């Protein structure tokens, strides 16, 4: 069983810590360590050349690009100032797209979070700062407010903006559950913390509901949508190309794709909740995929318990080794 600490979160730095100064690694950061890092230098050049009209093909070692049928090393391509200039333009485009996606996602998350907090008369989310052992039993003394009725939910305009999400939350309310938006959870023994979009609790049982705002369909296999050139501009098509790629050890049998990354994320949240003595209800992991101009889609997520157990064990081992390496023979950092 886990032990209680006072968990603090610095949103600007995205850093969790407790009253002793101990730093906790975020759930998303932990999972990100098991992905192959995105090679911006390689793919920036590849995309810039392609968009400039060259016929290009990537190589497995990512040290060369086949340009118009000839192998060219990455260094030789970057020695050309014109290529370097075009890569800079491409990286700026990516930055704009990334910022737009982040803003869209943050706005949606903020709206949904604030709706639940407002309905609980808890606009600042003060009831979400900690998770305590046997949460339901300590409800009166912990300052946590129960979302009790349909009237509580109707304080917001959620029914008008996202009626399918409104109905899902109302179903949980009618089942006697307690809802918490952006609920902070952590595990002291593994040094990991994170925030659950919606934690749903009834007694010692729980479910998790998460929001995702990716523009593309959520798939659980690796690959990409082929791009086609329309009016001299490369546009992502609906033609999906399977290309197998996997996460790093000990997750080498899990494909590197949005669906599986999100599955690991929700599974790790669930694993942390179980460390606190809670039981996940059957099919209790869900994602609402909210895409522009489409009705949010509810997706059931498989609980990858054995995978996240291997992940946190490996993470703890690596973290311990790194800590030992930062001390001298006297144990001084």
C-alpha positions in Angstrom: 0.0 0.0 0.0 1.2 3.5 -0.8 1.8 6.2 1.7 0.4 9.7 1.8 2.6 12.8 0.9 1.7 16.4 0.0 2.1 16.5 -3.7 2.9 19.8 -5.4 2.8 20.5 -9.2 4.5 23.3 -11.1 2.5 23.5 -14.4 5.0 25.7 -16.2 7.8 23.3 -15.6 5.5 20.3 -15.5 7.3 19.1 -12.4 5.8 17.1 -9.5 7.4 17.1 -6.0 6.5 16.4 -2.4 7.2 18.2 0.9 10.6 16.5 1.2 11.8 17.9 -2.2 11.6 14.5 -3.9 10.9 14.9 -7.6 8.4 12.6 -9.3 8.6 11.7 -13.0 5.3 12.4 -14.8 3.4 9.5 -16.4 3.8 11.0 -19.9 7.5 11.5 -19.4 8.0 7.9 -18.2 6.3 6.5 -21.2 8.1 8.9 -23.5 11.4 7.4 -22.4 10.5 4.2 -24.2 9.9 5.8 -27.6 12.5 6.2 -30.2 13.4 9.9 -30.2 12.1 11.8 -33.2 15.0 12.6 -35.5 14.2 16.2 -36.4 17.5 16.7 -38.3 16.9 13.7 -40.5 13.2 14.1 -41.2 13.5 17.9 -41.5 15.9 17.5 -44.4 13.9 14.6 -45.9 10.6 16.6 -45.9 12.3 19.8 -47.1 13.8 18.0 -50.1 10.5 16.2 -50.9 8.5 19.4 -50.7 11.1 21.1 -53.0 10.3 18.5 -55.7 13.1 16.0 -55.3 12.3 12.3 -55.3 13.5 11.0 -51.9 13.6 7.7 -50.0 14.7 7.2 -46.4 17.3 4.7 -45.3 17.1 2.5 -42.2 20.2 3.8 -40.5 19.0 7.5 -40.9 22.4 8.5 -42.0 21.6 8.9 -45.7 18.7 10.0 -47.9 18.3 8.6 -51.4 17.8 11.7 -53.5 16.8 11.2 -57.2 18.2 7.6 -57.0 21.5 8.6 -55.4 22.6 8.0 -51.8 23.5 11.3 -50.1 24.8 11.5 -46.6 23.0 13.8 -44.2 26.1 15.9 -43.6 26.6 16.5 -47.3 23.0 17.6 -47.7 23.3 20.0 -44.8 26.5 21.5 -46.3 24.3 23.1 -49.0 23.0 26.4 -47.7 19.9 26.2 -49.8 19.0 22.9 -48.2 19.7 24.3 -44.7 17.5 27.3 -45.4 14.6 25.0 -46.6 14.9 22.8 -43.5 14.6 26.0 -41.3 11.4 26.9 -43.1 10.1 23.3 -42.6 10.9 23.3 -38.9 9.0 26.6 -38.5 6.0 25.1 -40.2 6.1 22.1 -37.8 6.4 24.5 -34.8 3.2 26.3 -35.9 1.3 23.1 -36.4 2.5 21.8 -33.0 1.5 24.9 -31.2 -1.9 25.0 -32.9 -2.5 21.4 -31.9 -1.4 22.0 -28.3 -3.6 25.1 -28.0 -6.6 23.2 -29.4 -6.0 20.4 -26.9 -5.4 22.7 -24.0 -8.6 24.7 -24.7 -10.7 21.5 -24.8 -9.1 20.1 -21.6 -9.5 23.3 -19.8 -13.2 23.6 -20.7 -14.0 20.1 -19.7 -12.0 20.3 -16.5 -13.6 23.6 -15.5 -17.1 22.3 -16.3 -16.7 19.5 -13.8 -15.1 21.7 -11.1 -17.8 24.3 -11.5 -20.5 21.8 -11.2 -18.9 20.7 -7.9 -18.7 24.4 -6.7 -15.0 23.9 -6.8 -13.9 26.3 -9.6 -10.2 26.3 -8.6 -10.0 22.5 -8.4 -8.8 22.5 -4.8 -10.4 19.1 -4.2 -8.1 17.5 -6.8 -4.7 18.2 -5.2 -4.3 14.8 -3.6 -5.5 11.2 -3.6 -5.9 9.7 -0.2 -6.0 6.1 0.9 -9.6 4.8 1.0 -10.8 8.0 -0.6 -14.5 7.2 -0.1 -14.1 6.7 3.6 -12.3 10.0 4.2 -14.7 12.0 2.1 -16.1 14.2 4.9 -12.8 15.3 6.3 -10.9 15.8 3.1 -12.9 18.7 1.7 -13.9 16.7 -1.3 -17.3 17.6 -2.9 -19.5 15.0 -4.4 -21.1 15.6 -7.8 -24.6 14.4 -6.8 -27.3 15.2 -9.3 -28.2 16.1 -12.8 -28.8 19.6 -11.6 -25.2 19.9 -10.5 -24.0 19.0 -14.0 -26.6 21.3 -15.6 -24.8 24.3 -14.0 -22.5 24.1 -17.0 -23.3 24.3 -20.7 -21.7 20.9 -21.3 -24.9 19.4 -22.6 -25.0 22.0 -25.3 -21.3 21.8 -26.3 -20.6 18.1 -25.9 -24.0 16.3 -25.4 -22.4 12.8 -25.8 -19.9 13.6 -23.0 -22.6 15.1 -20.9 -24.6 11.9 -21.1 -21.6 9.8 -20.2 -20.9 11.8 -17.1 -24.5 11.8 -16.2 -24.6 8.1 -16.4 -21.8 7.8 -13.9 -23.5 10.4 -11.6 -26.8 8.4 -11.7 -24.8 5.3 -10.8 -23.7 7.0 -7.6 -20.1 7.7 -8.6 -18.0 10.7 -7.6 -16.2 12.6 -10.4 -12.8 14.4 -10.1 -11.4 16.5 -13.0 -7.6 16.6 -13.5 -7.1 14.4 -10.4 -3.5 14.2 -9.3 -2.2 10.7 -8.4 1.2 9.3 -7.5 3.2 6.4 -6.3 6.0 7.0 -3.8 7.7 3.6 -4.3 8.1 4.1 -8.1 8.5 8.0 -8.0 5.8 8.6 -10.6 2.9 11.1 -10.7 0.3 12.3 -13.1 -3.1 13.8 -13.6 -6.2 11.8 -14.7 -8.6 13.8 -16.8 -11.6 12.3 -15.0 -11.3 9.9 -12.1 -14.6 8.1 -11.4 -14.9 6.5 -7.9 -17.6 4.5 -6.2 -16.5 2.9 -2.9 -13.2 1.2 -3.6 -13.9 0.8 -7.3 -12.8 3.2 -10.0 -12.9 4.0 -13.7 -10.9 6.5 -15.8 -12.2 8.8 -18.6 -9.6 10.7 -20.7 -9.9 13.3 -23.4 -7.8 13.2 -26.6 -7.9 15.8 -29.3 -5.8 14.4 -32.1 -7.1 15.4 -35.6 -6.5 12.0 -37.1 -8.5 8.8 -36.4 -7.0 7.0 -33.4 -5.4 3.8 -34.5 -3.7 1.1 -32.5 -1.1 0.1 -35.1 2.0 1.8 -36.3 2.3 3.5 -39.7 1.3 6.7 -41.4 -1.1 8.5 -43.7 0.4 8.8 -47.2 0.8 12.4 -48.4 -0.2 13.4 -51.9 0.7 16.5 -53.8 -2.3 18.8 -54.6 -1.8 22.2 -56.1 1.9 22.0 -55.5 1.3 21.3 -51.8 1.7 18.1 -49.9 -1.6 17.1 -48.2 -2.1 14.1 -45.9 -4.5 11.6 -47.5 -6.8 9.0 -46.0 -4.5 6.2 -47.4 -3.0 4.5 -44.4 0.4 2.8 -44.9 1.3 0.1 -42.3 4.9 0.4 -41.1 5.8 -1.6 -38.1 7.8 0.2 -35.4 8.0 -0.7 -31.7 8.8 0.8 -28.4 12.1 0.3 -26.5 12.8 -2.6 -24.0 11.0 -3.8 -22.0 8.1 -2.8 -24.3 9.4 -4.2 -27.6 6.2 -6.0 -28.5 4.1 -2.8 -28.3 3.7 -0.8 -31.5 4.8 2.8 -31.4 1.5 4.6 -32.2 -1.0 7.0 -30.6 -3.5 4.3 -29.6 -1.0 2.1 -27.8 0.8 5.1 -26.1 -2.5 6.3 -24.7 -3.3 2.7 -23.6 -0.1 2.7 -21.6 -0.9 6.1 -20.2 -4.3 5.1 -18.9 -3.0 1.7 -17.8 -0.3 3.4 -15.7 -2.9 5.6 -14.1 -4.9 2.5 -13.3 -1.9 0.7 -11.9 -1.2 3.6 -9.5 -4.8 3.5 -8.3 -4.5 -0.2 -7.6 -1.4 0.5 -5.5 -3.7 2.6 -3.3 -6.1 -0.3 -2.8 -8.7 0.5 -5.5 -10.2 -2.0 -8.0 -10.6 -1.2 -11.7 -14.1 -2.0 -12.9 -14.4 -4.2 -16.0 -13.9 -2.1 -19.2 -13.2 0.9 -16.9 -10.6 2.7 -19.1 -12.2 5.0 -21.7 -11.1 7.8 -24.0 -13.3 10.4 -25.6 -11.6 11.2 -28.9 -12.7 14.8 -29.6 -12.0 15.8 -33.2 -12.9 19.1 -35.0 -16.4 19.1 -36.4 -17.1 15.5 -35.4 -19.1 14.0 -32.6 -16.7 12.8 -29.8 -16.1 9.1 -30.0 -16.0 6.9 -26.9 -13.1 4.3 -27.2 -12.6 1.5 -24.7 -9.0 0.9 -23.7 -7.4 -2.4 -22.8 -5.7 -2.5 -19.4 -2.1 -3.4 -20.1 -1.3 -4.2 -16.5 1.6 -6.6 -17.1 3.2 -4.1 -19.5 3.1 -1.1 -17.1 4.3 -3.3 -14.3 7.4 -4.1 -16.4 7.7 -0.5 -17.3 7.7 0.9 -13.8 10.0 -1.8 -12.5 12.5 -0.9 -15.3 12.1 2.8 -14.7 12.8 2.4 -11.0 15.9 0.3 -11.7 17.3 2.9 -14.2 16.5 5.7 -11.8 18.3 4.0 -9.0 21.4 3.3 -11.2 21.5 7.0 -12.3 21.3 8.1 -8.7 24.2 5.9 -7.7 26.3 7.3 -10.6 25.8 10.9 -9.3 27.5 10.1 -6.0 31.2 9.7 -5.1 32.8 6.9 -3.0 31.6 8.7 0.2 28.0 8.8 -1.1 28.1 12.6 -1.7 26.4 14.0 -4.7 
